[in-house]
């Protein structure tokens, strides 16, 4: 499965009565062609929905950025050519909220409501999240990111589409025993990526006494008795 920096794309397909939710996976591909190639993503998705063999779309930078129907169904997250893929989202996909955080760089207009901003972000290939700005009449701004920085000096709040296969649960005043690596991280998202790639890592613990750095931990047990106000994250149970 592709990692996270994943984006749900909500597209109104003219030949379909209801909108279909598709998830965008950067740097990924699906094996085997299932049909034709198209110059627009909308045309490719339309065709894929009518094709029983098609389980997703892969855009090929080395083929004039054409959108190709693919069999898959597994999404391979190691494209050597920078391909991007789309597949229908799991029905449980939603947005995760991150307090005191922001994403860098604007990706489009801002909005007065979160729902409007999310709808715009889903339709905007440059948008990887939403940041609400308290100093800008609490407007919701589309952001490019994709990294979420949990160090907002102005109390901003951000939202990004949760990964359907790697949601993390937060535990206040908790810690996991033993470091899984010597590296520490300035933001949660980078720590999570590193943890997923480290077979020893079962969770993340943020250390207030260490400049709020995020550390990889072995655990796996979570101890809810941190004497220093640590916060921990582990992958949420799947059932």
C-alpha positions in Angstrom: 0.0 0.0 0.0 1.1 3.5 -0.7 2.2 5.5 2.4 1.0 8.6 3.6 1.0 11.4 2.2 -2.4 10.1 0.6 -5.2 12.4 -0.9 -8.9 11.6 -1.5 -10.1 13.0 -4.8 -13.8 13.6 -5.0 -14.9 13.8 -8.6 -18.3 14.3 -10.1 -18.4 11.9 -13.1 -21.1 13.1 -15.6 -22.1 9.5 -16.5 -22.5 8.5 -12.9 -25.4 9.6 -10.8 -23.5 10.0 -7.6 -20.0 11.3 -7.0 -17.3 8.6 -6.6 -14.5 9.1 -4.0 -11.0 8.3 -5.4 -7.8 8.3 -3.4 -4.6 9.8 -4.9 -1.3 8.0 -4.2 1.9 9.9 -5.3 4.9 8.0 -6.5 2.9 4.8 -7.1 1.6 2.5 -9.8 -0.7 -0.5 -10.3 0.5 -3.5 -12.4 -0.8 -4.4 -15.8 -2.9 -2.5 -18.2 -6.7 -3.0 -18.2 -7.6 -0.9 -21.2 -6.8 2.4 -23.0 -4.9 5.5 -22.0 -6.5 8.9 -21.8 -5.5 12.6 -21.8 -7.6 13.5 -18.8 -8.1 11.8 -15.5 -11.9 12.2 -15.6 -12.1 10.3 -18.9 -9.8 7.6 -17.5 -11.9 7.2 -14.3 -15.1 7.1 -16.3 -13.7 4.3 -18.4 -12.3 2.5 -15.4 -15.7 2.5 -13.7 -17.2 0.8 -16.8 -14.4 -1.8 -17.1 -14.7 -4.9 -14.9 -10.9 -5.5 -15.2 -9.9 -2.0 -14.1 -9.1 -1.4 -10.4 -7.3 2.0 -10.7 -5.6 4.6 -12.8 -1.9 5.3 -13.2 -0.6 8.5 -14.8 2.6 8.0 -16.7 5.1 11.0 -16.8 7.1 9.2 -19.5 4.0 8.8 -21.7 3.0 12.5 -22.1 1.3 12.3 -18.6 -1.4 10.0 -20.0 -3.8 8.3 -17.6 -3.9 4.5 -18.0 -6.4 2.0 -16.8 -4.7 -0.6 -14.6 -5.6 -4.1 -13.3 -3.8 -4.0 -9.9 -5.5 -4.1 -7.6 -2.6 -3.6 -5.2 -1.0 -0.1 -5.2 2.8 -0.3 -5.5 4.3 2.7 -3.7 7.8 2.6 -5.3 7.4 4.1 -8.7 10.8 4.7 -10.2 9.4 7.3 -12.6 7.3 9.4 -10.3 4.0 8.0 -11.4 0.8 8.9 -9.6 -2.1 6.5 -9.1 -5.8 6.7 -8.2 -8.1 4.1 -6.9 -11.6 4.1 -5.3 -11.2 5.1 -1.6 -12.2 2.8 1.2 -15.5 3.8 2.7 -13.9 4.5 6.0 -11.6 7.3 4.7 -11.9 10.6 6.5 -10.0 13.7 7.7 -7.6 13.7 10.6 -7.3 16.8 12.7 -3.9 18.1 14.0 -4.0 20.8 16.7 -1.3 23.5 16.8 -0.1 22.6 13.4 0.3 23.9 9.8 1.3 22.9 6.3 3.6 25.0 4.2 2.5 27.0 1.1 -0.9 27.9 -0.1 -2.5 25.7 -2.8 -5.6 27.7 -3.6 -8.4 30.0 -2.2 -9.4 30.1 1.4 -12.9 29.5 2.8 -15.1 30.4 5.7 -16.1 26.8 6.5 -14.1 23.6 6.9 -16.4 21.6 4.7 -16.1 24.0 1.7 -12.3 24.0 2.1 -12.2 20.2 2.2 -14.3 19.9 -0.9 -12.1 22.3 -2.7 -8.9 20.5 -1.5 -10.3 17.1 -2.7 -10.7 18.5 -6.2 -7.3 20.3 -6.2 -4.3 18.2 -7.1 -1.9 20.7 -5.5 -3.7 20.5 -2.1 -2.6 18.0 0.6 -4.4 19.5 3.6 -6.2 22.4 5.2 -4.8 24.9 7.8 -7.2 27.2 9.7 -5.7 30.6 10.5 -6.8 32.3 13.7 -5.1 35.5 12.6 -7.1 35.6 9.4 -10.6 35.5 10.7 -10.3 31.8 11.2 -10.4 31.1 7.5 -9.6 27.6 6.2 -6.8 27.7 3.7 -5.7 25.0 1.2 -2.1 24.0 1.7 0.4 22.2 -0.5 2.4 20.6 2.4 2.4 17.6 2.4 4.3 17.5 5.8 2.3 18.6 8.8 4.4 20.7 11.2 3.2 20.5 14.8 4.8 23.7 15.9 2.3 26.5 15.0 3.2 29.7 16.8 -0.3 31.1 16.3 -2.4 28.1 17.4 -3.4 27.0 13.9 -5.2 23.8 13.3 -4.7 21.5 10.3 -6.6 18.7 8.6 -5.3 16.1 6.2 -7.0 13.0 4.8 -6.4 10.0 7.0 -4.7 7.1 5.5 -7.1 4.2 5.4 -4.3 1.7 6.0 -2.2 3.6 8.5 -4.3 5.7 10.9 -2.4 6.6 14.1 -4.1 6.9 17.5 -2.8 9.5 20.0 -2.4 8.8 23.7 -1.9 11.8 26.0 0.5 11.5 29.0 1.9 8.2 27.8 5.2 6.7 26.6 6.6 3.5 25.1 9.8 1.9 26.4 13.1 1.7 24.6 14.3 3.6 21.5 14.0 1.9 18.2 16.5 4.2 16.5 18.9 7.0 17.4 17.3 9.5 15.1 14.8 12.0 16.4 12.4 14.1 14.4 11.0 17.7 14.4 7.6 16.7 13.2 5.2 13.8 13.7 4.7 13.0 10.1 8.4 12.4 9.5 8.6 10.2 12.6 5.6 8.2 11.5 7.2 7.6 8.1 10.4 6.4 9.7 8.6 4.2 12.1 6.7 2.5 9.3 10.0 1.7 7.6 11.6 0.4 10.8 10.7 -3.2 11.8 11.6 -2.5 15.5 9.4 0.5 15.8 5.9 0.1 17.3 5.1 3.7 18.1 6.2 7.3 18.6 6.8 9.2 21.8 7.1 13.0 21.8 9.5 14.3 24.5 8.7 17.7 26.0 12.1 17.7 27.7 13.9 17.2 24.4 12.6 20.2 22.5 9.4 18.3 21.8 11.2 15.9 19.5 9.5 12.8 18.2 11.3 9.5 19.0 10.8 6.1 17.6 10.0 3.5 20.3 10.0 -0.3 20.5 7.2 -0.7 23.1 4.9 -2.2 22.1 3.0 -1.6 25.4 1.7 2.0 25.9 2.2 3.2 29.5 -0.4 5.9 30.4 1.6 7.3 33.3 4.2 9.7 31.8 5.6 11.8 34.6 6.8 14.4 32.1 3.7 14.9 30.0 4.8 12.9 27.0 2.4 12.0 24.2 2.6 8.8 22.2 1.1 7.5 18.9 0.7 4.0 17.6 -1.2 2.5 14.7 -4.9 2.3 15.5 -6.4 -1.2 15.8 -7.9 -2.4 12.5 -11.0 -3.8 14.1 
